[in-house]
Amino acid sequence: MNRYFSTAKGVLVALHQEDSGQDLIEYALIAALIALAATFGMGTVAKAINDAFSSIGAKLGAYTG
């Protein structure tokens, strides 16, 4: 029975010291934050591009019409 607890304690200590999964979670959180910011930012960028092309189209229409 004592050997079982010693083995279990060794496994728990090894799991507690293992932090490679923590890096993966941090990278996933950073990627999610970047994706979220890009999603919200694309609406503003798309509107600005659409406005610019509309302005250019109106000016070209005035010159060619």
Phi, psi and omega in degrees: 000321179296324179294323179298313180294324178295318178293317179296320179296318178298319179294316180295321178295317179296319178293323180292325181278341181283119182232019180291330177291333180296320179298318180298318179294319178297317178295321179295320178294320178295317178297320178295320179295318178295318179296319179295316179296320179294322179296314179290324181288331182295329178297316179292316180295317180297320179295318180296319179294318179298317178297319180296315179292325177295319178296315179296318179297320179294318179294318178294323178294324179291324181282328184264345186278000000 
